[in-house]
């Protein structure tokens, strides 16, 4: 048993791996992570960009695909191949957890972030294309995404809601999930969702603003925004998934929409390397980590429930940050825009590089 196993079995938090590459699927590394206690996989356009551009492992498949269709079609075929292989590796975790864990996430195209109808159509297509019970389709938590989530959950589809940066938007996402469950006429026990609350990026943006303010009071608040906001999000989760409305859904077999802590690698070297793990531990949660953070937690992470240990203190810290002049609503809007733009940029760059590589493969010795 590793500390990653203990995180789940003693604290009720599922450690997931925030990365995916083909070499891990073919070389046994992903299976090794599962043996060490990893219970799910998340991916995004940036992860696939790094994986595909950073190795020759996709070249043979790309060569064949590029001869038959567009570069974008080739990307989706390669991504689906990786996701399907990962799903097979994680399926035993899914089955043994009664469908709670063992998920692998694939995101809709980032240019659909503000297209409700396009998001719904793409998510349906991915669920139909990869007809596995442990697939999560990722949908960004934009205004349009929230509406799409309500529709998709209302159809009984498993959704990973990504790019949540603020408490108000988180409330909208929980409402979309609950309303979707209420609309669904099928077996609610088969509907699963996580709400991915991005953490470290909040500190990066808020710390920048605090440093620009420059007062001693402002500087003393660095490193407090992200954790305080995430902890308060957990408090709101506990409130939403209790009471008469939730009890009526639970009686029909509904599962809670678990908070998922994303972006939990430490960006500031002055902060501890497990800061965004040790302080957000609690039941019915997920923490998706890159491999370096998983290694660090396995080596020296804590195993104590911390996420709701001091919600009053978290509220006070956010109030103090607002009081010195940081507008948290503007922070969340800024980060959402940056997150959507960043994934779109990665996707566009990947399409360009795949086009160049496909042309190179066509003109190379194997393409003659």
N, C-alpha and C positions, 0 to 999 in steps of 0.2 A: 504493500500500500504506500502510495506517495502522498505528499501534502496536497496534490491536486485531487486525489481521491477523497482525502479528509475534508477538503473544502466542500465537496458535495455531500458526503455522508454525514458529516457532523454539523454543517452549517446550512445546508440546503441551497448552496449556490453552485451553478454549473459552470465550470471553466471550459470555454470554447477557444479554438485557434482562429486567429484573424489573419489567415494567409492560406494560399493554395497554389501549388505548382505541380506540373506533371511528373517531375522527377520524384516527388514524394509519393505519388500514387504507384509508380512503377518500381521504385526502389525500396519500399517498405517503411519509409519514414513516417507517413501518415498513420499507418497501422501501429507503429511504435508510439506515436503520440496518444493514440487511443488507449493503448496498454498502460500508459503513464497516467491516464485519468482525463484526457480531453474528451468532451461529450458533444461536440458540435463544431461546425466549420462556418466561417463567414468569408465572403468574397465581395469584391466591388470592382468597378472598372479599372481603378489604379492597380489593384492586385493583379488582375489579368494582364494589364499592360506590362508590368514588370516581369511577370512569368513568361509571357510569349516573346517579348523583345530580348529577354535576358538569356535565352538559351536556344539551341538548335533542336530541342526536343519536339517542336511542333512542325519542323520543316517538311517532313514527309507527308504529313496530313495536309498541310497548307498547299503543297505542290498539287496534290490531287484535287483538293477543293477549289483552288483558284482556277483550275482548268475548266470547271463546270459552272461556276457562278461568280457572284460579286465577292469582293473582299469582306464586306460586312456579313454576308451569308457564311463565309468561311470562318469568321470570328465566332459566330454563334454556334456553329457546328463544333469547333474546337472547345469552346467553353462548356457546351453541353456534354461533350465527351468527358471532360475532367469532372464535372459535377456528377455525372452518372457513376463514374468510378468511385468518387468520394462517398456518394450515397450508399453504395454497396458495402464499403468499409464501415460506415457508421450505422448501417441497418440493425446490427445486433444490439447496439446501445438504444436505438429507438424502440425496438421490440421489448427489451428488458425493462425499460422505463415507462411502459404503458403509453408510449407515444409522446412523452414529455421532452425527451432529448434525442440526440442522434440526428439532428437536422443539419442540412447543408444549404446555404443561401446563395441564390443567384439573382442579380439585380436587373430590373428592366433597363432599357437604354436610357442614359442620362438626359437625352434631349426630350424625353417625355415628362420631365419633372413638373411642368406646368400644363400638361395635357391630360385632363381627367379621362376622356374617352380612349385616348391612345394608351394610357397606363392600364386601364381595365382590359383592353384588347390584348396588350402584350402579356400581361400577367396570366390571362386565360390561356394564351398560346403556349407559354412556358409550362404551365401546369399540365396542359394536354400533351405537350411534347415530351415532358419528363414525368410520366405518370407514376410517381413514387410517393408514398405517404410521408416521407421524411424530407421532402423538398420545401424550403421556404422561398417564396419569391419576394424580393426586397422592393419596397415602394417608398420613395422619399416622402417625408412629412411636410410637404408643401400644402397650401390650401387645397389645391387641386388633388394632391395625393390623398389627403384626408377623405375627400369625397369618394375617391376611387376605393379606398380601404373599406369604407362602409359597404360599398357595392360588392366587393370581392369577398369580404367576410360573410355577407348576406347570402353568398353562393356556396359557403362552406369551404373556402379556400384558405390555406395556411399562408400567412403574411408576416414577414419581418419588416416592420416599419423603421426606416433608417433616417438619419440626419435630423434628429430631434435636438434642439439646442436651448429650448426655453420651456418654462413651466406652463405658460398659457397654451402653447402648441401641444404640449404633452396632454393637457386636459382635452383638447380637441381630438387627439388620437385615441385616448381611452373612450371618449364618447362615440367615436366612429366604430370602434370595436364592439362596444356594448349594443349600439343600435344595429349593427350587422348581425350579431348573435340573435337579437330579438326578431329580426326579419327572417332568419334562416329556419326552414321548416324541417331540416334533417336532424341527424344525430349530432348534438352539440359537443359530445365528448370527442369527436373526431376533428374538431376545429381548434387550431393552435395559432398563437401569435406571440411575438415579442415586440417590445417597443424600445428601439435602440437610442438611448440617450447618450449623446457624445459628450465626453468629459474634458479631457486635457486641452482641447482646442478652446474651451471657454476660458481656462486660465491664461492661455497664450494671449487671447484678445483682451481680457480684462486687465491682466498684468501690464500690457502695453499701455492701456489707457490710464491705469493708476500711476505708472512711471511718468506719463506725460503730465499728469496733475502735479506730481512731484512733492507734495507735502509729506511730512513725517507720518501723518495720520493715514494718508493714502498708501504710502509705501508699506506700512505695517499690515495692510490688507492683502498683499500679494499672496497668491497661492491658496486663497480661501473661497473664491467664487465658485469654481467648478464643483468642489466637493459639497459645499453648502447647498448648491442648487440640486445636485443629484440626490442628496439626502432628503431634501424637501420633496423631490419627485417621488421618492419611495414612500414618504408619508402620505402623499396624495394617492398613490397606488393603494395603500392600505385602506384609505377612506372609500375610494371608488369601488373596490372589490369587497364590499361589505354592505350590510343593510338590505332592505326589502327588495330593491331592484335586482341586486346581484343574487340574492338568495333564490329568487324566482328562476333566474337563469341556471344557477348551480343545481337546482332541483331537476333541471332538464339535462344535466350532465356537463354544463359549460366549464371550461378551464379558464383560469385567470390569464390575462395578457401579461407575461412576465416582463419586468424592466430588464433591459439588457444594457450593461455599461460598455460603451464602445469608445474608441480612441483613448485607451487606458495605458498606453506607453507614456513614460514621462518625457516630455519635450524639454523641460528646463533641467539642465544637469545639476542645479543646486537643490533639486527636490529628490527625495528617495525614489529608487527605481521601482518600488512596489506601492507608491503613494496612492495611486488610483485603483488599487486592488484592496489593500489592507483596510482602507477606510470606508469601503462600500460593500461589506460582507453582510448578507442577510438572506433569509429564506425566500424562495420563489423568485430568485434573480439569476441572471447570467452575466458573466464577465468574459468578453471576447478579447483575447490578448495576442499580440505577435509573439513569436517563439522566444525572443529574448526576455520578455516580461514573464512568460510562463516559466522559463528557466529560473529567473530571479525569484519568483514566488515559490517555486518548488524548493529552492535552496533556503530562503529565509523569510517567507511570508508568514503573516500571523493567521490564526484560526479562531477568531473571536467575532461575534456579531457586533458590527460597528455602525451599520448604515443608518440605524435609527436611535443610536445611543444618546444623541443630543440634538433633537430637532429644534428646540428653542434656540440653542446656540447657532445652529445653521441659519435660522431665520434672522437672528440678530446680525450675523456676519453679512448677509445679503443686504439688510437694511443699512448697515454702515457703509457698504460699497456704494449703494445708491446715494447715501447722504453726502459722500465726498464728490459726487458728480458723475458717476458712471451709470448710464442708462441701460439697464439690463435688457429691456425690450429691444433697444437698438443693437445691443450685442447679439442677441439671438437672430435678429433679422440679417445682420451683417454675416454671421457665420453660416446661416442657411444659404444665402446667396453665394458665399465663397465655396461652400461644400458642393452645391449643385454645379457651379462653374468649374471647380477642380475636377470632378468626375467627368464632366463633358469634355474638358481639355484632354484628360487622359484618354478618353475614348477616341477623340478626333486624332490625337497623335498616334494612337495605336492603329487606326485605320490607314493613316498615311504610311506608317512604317510597314504594315502588312502589305500594302500595295507595292511598296518598293521591294520588299523581300519576295513577294510572289513573282514580280518581274525578273528578279535575279535568279530565282529558282527555275523559271521557265527558260531562261537563256543559258543556264548552267549545264554541265555535262549530263545530269539526270533528266533535264528538261528537253534535251535535243531529240 
